[in-house]
Amino acid sequence: MAKSLPLWAITVACFCTDWMFYMLLTSMPTFLSNVLHFDLRENGLLSSLPYVGNGLGHILAGLLADFLLARRVLGTAAVRKLFSALGMLLPAAFLLAVPYIGCSSTVVVVLLTLALTIISTTGAGININHMDIAPREDPSVAHHVKGGNGSTYSFPFL
C-alpha cells in the first residue's frame, strides 16, 4: 500500500481539504467576531451559513455526479477528477480573495459560504475515490485513509 500512487494522491488530497474545512470550522467564528466585529448573535447566524451551504452542497454534488454518470455524460474517472478539482481549486481562490476584500463583511461571508459550499463537491470526487481503489488495495483502505473513528480504527490493531 505504501507504494500505491493513487492511495498517496487520495491521502494528500483528503488532508488538504480536511485541513481547510476544519481550519474554517474552528477559526471562522473568531474571525467574524474579532476582525469583522460581528456581535455574538450575528456571528452565530453568519457562521452557520457556510456550513448550511456545505450540507446542501454535498447533496447537490452527489445528485449531479450520479446524473452525469447515469447519462454517461462523463466517465467515473472524469467525474472524480472534475469534482475534486472544483472542490479544491475554487474554494482556495475564494479564500485567497478574502484578505483583499477588506472589511466588507457581506462579501467576506459570501466568499466563505461559496468556499464551503463548493468544497463539498470533493464528496463526489476524492472522498468517494477510496471505494474505487479499495478492491485493488486493502479492503479497509477507505477507513484508514480518512482516519476512522476511535473504537473502529483501533480494532484491526488489537
Secondary structure, DSSP 8 states (H G I E B T S, - for coil): -TT-HHHHHHHHHHHHHHHHHHHHHHHHHHHHHHTS---HHHHHHHHHHHHHHHHHHHHHHHHHHHHHHHTTSS-HHHHHHHHHHHHHHHHHHHHHHHHHH-S-HHHHHHHHHHHHHHGGGGGGTHHHHHHHHGGGS-TTHHHHHTT--HHHHHGGG-
